[in-house]
Amino acid sequence: MRKKLHIKQSFFEKGNLYLLSEEVHFQNIEACGRMIVDSDEFAFVYLLEEDNEFIYLYIHENTWKDLEQAMNNGGAIIVKGKEDEIILEGIQEELSYLIENIEGNSNYGEEMVKKVEDIFLHTK
């Protein structure tokens, strides 16, 4: 079964963006530096790995404005559990690549394209 973590809250501290997770321990979990999109869930999905299995970290649209700000400021983006945290290596580059691919691309669905363009490309 696919393990999913959902990020629905975020905050800035000392120039870094923290994405809050319900996960308690990240001790054996590593950042993969890759992302995919779930346009049905309106989420960017960062891939983590634990024991050669992926964990799907869903970054939902209510945190996208903070993501956009973090990309512009250049601070680290960190997922924070109750006890541990992981720096999401390569997330800025992956996110930039995905945003570029989503722009005007109806394969992601019109609503996903509009949400991404409004927040990350300021097309409102």
Protein Blocks (a to p, Z undefined) as FASTA:
>chain_A
ZZddddfbdcdeehiacdddfbfblklgccehiacddfknopadddddeehiacdddddf
klmmmmmmmmmnopacddddfkbccddehklmmmmmmmmmmnopaknojklmmmmmmmmn
opZZ
